[in-house]
């Protein structure tokens, strides 16, 4: 029999810094966008934009404003899906760029401006809005975590629940069966650590057990940076070792997402 297949992602060592960078980059871009729009509107009110801009300048401004707005919103959506602290600002980051670019386009639409230039400006901004909305309909399941070796980890099955559990929940499991008879157990594991504690062992039971050894995906969703390693994987359960990059002075916890998948009986052994 082939050895059990274990695919583990240590998101905290690779993705947690990326999430922080995405959050701050998005906030910076939103700030730059608001500042730029404020300057454009101020210049229009001051009478400095009475002369219409050339069509090429309108196209360039449309691309710049649309690009900044789209980048800010997509970066924030990426960070918000992985960082609970982003939730209170989701609505602001999601909706603020829209009125901002609309105000800028209105301020630039002065009398005598080339109709082609205006159409290009408003068309670019409308396309940005449509593209962001369409991208928003895609589930966060399509945002693949990156493994420490630089490869993309296997996509989490559609049965996985992304509703973050309450702080007092230590385990939350969902078991599902596919049409071909395969089974998946997915959910959350919250690991508590005391002051000065760096490592912990996490056990999750598969009850009733799988018919064969499953494959396992484990990623970190929240908590201080840590390394994750699956040290045992059997049909009836798994053990995961977790080690913080640095011990803390206060009690803390690490939230893990996992998915264990077993192929249907009669299919080739998982490798």
C-alpha positions in Angstrom: 0.0 0.0 0.0 1.3 3.5 -0.8 2.1 5.7 2.1 -0.6 8.2 3.2 -0.7 11.4 1.2 -0.4 14.5 3.3 -0.5 18.0 1.8 0.1 20.7 4.5 0.2 24.4 4.1 1.8 26.5 6.8 -0.2 29.6 6.0 1.1 31.6 8.9 4.7 31.5 7.7 3.9 32.3 4.1 0.5 33.8 3.9 0.0 35.7 7.1 2.7 38.3 6.1 1.1 38.5 2.7 -2.3 39.1 4.3 -0.9 42.0 6.3 0.8 43.4 3.2 -2.4 43.2 1.3 -4.4 44.9 4.1 -2.0 47.8 4.3 -1.6 48.1 0.6 -5.3 48.2 0.1 -5.7 50.9 2.8 -2.9 52.9 1.2 -4.4 52.7 -2.2 -7.8 53.8 -0.9 -6.2 56.7 0.8 -4.3 57.7 -2.4 -7.5 57.4 -4.4 -9.5 59.6 -2.0 -6.7 62.2 -1.9 -6.4 62.2 -5.7 -10.2 62.6 -6.1 -10.2 65.4 -3.5 -7.5 67.3 -5.4 -9.4 66.9 -8.7 -12.7 68.1 -7.2 -10.9 71.0 -5.5 -9.3 72.1 -8.7 -12.6 71.9 -10.5 -14.3 74.0 -7.8 -11.4 76.5 -8.0 -11.9 76.9 -11.7 -8.6 75.2 -12.7 -10.4 72.6 -14.9 -12.6 74.8 -17.0 -10.6 73.9 -20.2 -11.5 70.3 -21.3 -8.7 67.8 -21.2 -7.6 65.9 -24.3 -9.2 62.5 -24.9 -5.8 60.8 -24.4 -5.5 62.4 -20.9 -9.0 61.3 -20.0 -8.2 57.7 -21.0 -5.0 57.8 -19.0 -6.8 59.2 -15.9 -9.6 56.6 -16.3 -7.0 53.8 -16.4 -5.2 55.2 -13.4 -8.3 55.8 -11.3 -9.9 52.5 -12.3 -6.7 50.5 -11.7 -6.1 52.0 -8.2 -9.8 51.4 -7.2 -9.8 47.8 -8.5 -6.5 47.0 -6.9 -7.6 48.4 -3.5 -10.8 46.5 -3.5 -9.4 43.2 -4.7 -6.5 43.4 -2.2 -8.9 44.1 0.6 -11.2 41.3 -0.4 -8.2 38.9 -0.4 -7.1 40.1 3.1 -10.6 40.3 4.5 -11.3 36.7 3.6 -8.3 35.6 5.7 -8.2 38.1 8.6 -11.1 38.7 11.0 -9.8 42.1 12.0 -10.6 43.3 8.5 -14.3 42.7 8.8 -15.4 46.0 10.4 -13.9 47.9 7.5 -15.1 45.6 4.7 -18.1 47.9 3.7 -15.9 51.0 3.7 -13.2 49.4 1.5 -15.7 47.8 -0.8 -17.9 50.8 -1.4 -15.8 54.0 -0.9 -13.9 53.7 -4.2 -17.1 53.7 -6.3 -18.3 57.2 -5.3 -14.8 58.5 -5.3 -14.1 57.6 -9.0 -17.6 58.7 -9.9 -16.9 62.2 -8.4 -13.6 62.3 -10.2 -15.2 61.5 -13.5 -17.9 64.1 -12.9 -15.3 66.7 -12.1 -13.4 65.9 -15.3 -16.6 66.0 -17.5 -16.5 69.7 -18.3 -18.3 71.4 -21.1 -16.7 71.1 -24.4 -14.9 67.8 -23.6 -14.5 65.4 -26.5 -17.5 62.9 -26.5 -15.1 60.1 -27.3 -12.9 61.0 -24.4 -15.8 61.2 -22.0 -17.1 57.9 -23.3 -13.7 56.3 -22.8 -13.4 57.7 -19.3 -16.8 56.6 -18.1 -16.5 53.3 -20.0 -13.2 52.4 -18.3 -14.6 53.2 -14.8 -17.8 51.2 -15.6 -15.7 48.2 -16.7 -13.7 48.4 -13.5 -16.8 48.3 -11.5 -18.3 45.3 -13.5 -15.0 43.4 -13.3 -14.7 43.9 -9.5 -18.3 42.8 -9.0 -17.9 39.7 -11.2 -14.7 38.9 -9.3 -16.5 39.3 -6.1 -19.0 36.5 -7.0 -16.2 34.0 -6.9 -15.9 32.2 -3.6 -12.8 32.6 -1.4 -12.4 28.9 -2.0 -10.8 29.9 -5.3 -8.0 31.8 -3.6 -5.4 29.0 -3.3 -3.1 29.1 -0.3 0.6 28.8 -1.1 2.7 26.0 0.3 6.1 26.7 1.9 7.8 25.1 -1.1 6.3 27.7 -3.3 3.7 25.5 -5.0 0.0 25.9 -4.8 -1.8 23.7 -2.4 -4.8 21.6 -3.5 -8.1 23.6 -3.6 -10.2 23.0 -0.5 -13.4 21.0 -1.5 -16.6 22.8 -2.1 -18.1 21.2 1.1 -15.8 23.2 3.3 -17.5 25.8 5.5 -15.8 29.2 5.6 -18.0 30.6 8.4 -15.5 31.4 11.1 -16.5 29.8 14.4 -17.0 31.7 17.7 -14.0 32.1 20.0 -15.3 29.5 22.4 -15.5 26.8 19.7 -12.5 24.5 19.8 -13.6 22.1 17.0 -16.2 22.3 14.3 -16.5 19.5 11.8 -18.7 18.9 8.7 -18.9 15.5 7.1 -20.1 15.1 3.5 -20.3 12.5 0.8 -19.9 13.0 -2.9 -22.0 11.4 -5.7 -19.3 8.8 -6.4 -19.1 7.7 -2.8 -16.1 9.7 -1.6 -16.2 11.3 1.8 -14.9 14.5 3.2 -14.5 15.8 6.7 -13.7 19.5 6.9 -13.8 22.1 9.6 -12.0 24.2 12.1 -9.6 23.5 15.0 -8.7 26.1 17.6 -5.5 25.5 19.4 -5.0 27.3 22.7 -1.5 28.2 24.0 -0.5 29.6 27.4 2.0 32.3 28.1 5.5 31.2 27.0 4.1 28.1 25.3 5.4 27.6 21.7 4.2 24.2 20.7 1.0 22.1 20.9 -0.3 18.8 19.6 -3.7 18.8 17.9 -5.7 15.6 17.4 -8.8 15.3 15.3 -10.9 12.1 15.2 -12.7 10.8 12.1 -15.8 9.1 13.5 -16.9 6.9 12.0 -13.5 6.2 10.4 -12.8 6.5 6.7 -12.6 3.2 4.7 -9.0 4.1 3.8 -6.4 6.6 4.7 -7.5 10.0 3.5 -5.5 13.0 2.2 -5.3 16.0 4.5 -5.1 19.7 4.0 -4.3 22.0 7.0 -3.9 25.7 6.8 -3.8 28.4 9.4 -6.6 31.0 9.4 -5.8 33.2 12.4 -3.4 33.6 15.2 0.3 34.4 15.6 2.7 33.1 12.9 3.5 29.4 13.3 4.6 26.2 11.6 2.2 23.4 11.0 3.2 19.7 10.4 1.0 16.6 10.1 2.8 13.9 11.9 0.2 11.1 11.8 -2.6 10.3 9.4 -4.9 7.3 9.8 -8.4 6.3 8.7 -9.7 7.1 12.2 -7.9 10.4 12.9 -4.9 12.7 12.5 -2.3 14.4 14.6 -1.0 17.8 13.8 2.0 19.5 15.5 2.0 23.3 15.8 4.9 25.5 16.8 4.8 29.2 17.1 7.6 31.2 15.5 7.9 33.1 18.8 6.4 32.5 22.2 4.1 35.2 23.6 3.7 36.7 27.0 -0.1 36.4 26.9 -2.4 33.4 26.3 -3.2 33.1 22.6 -4.8 30.7 20.1 -4.3 29.6 16.6 -7.2 28.8 14.3 -6.7 26.0 11.8 -8.8 25.1 8.8 -8.6 21.5 7.6 -10.1 19.1 5.1 -9.6 15.3 5.1 -10.8 13.6 1.9 -11.1 9.8 1.2 -11.7 8.4 -2.3 -14.6 6.0 -2.8 -14.1 2.3 -2.3 -12.8 0.6 -5.4 -10.9 3.6 -6.7 -7.0 3.5 -6.9 -5.1 4.0 -3.7 -4.3 7.6 -2.9 -0.6 8.4 -3.3 
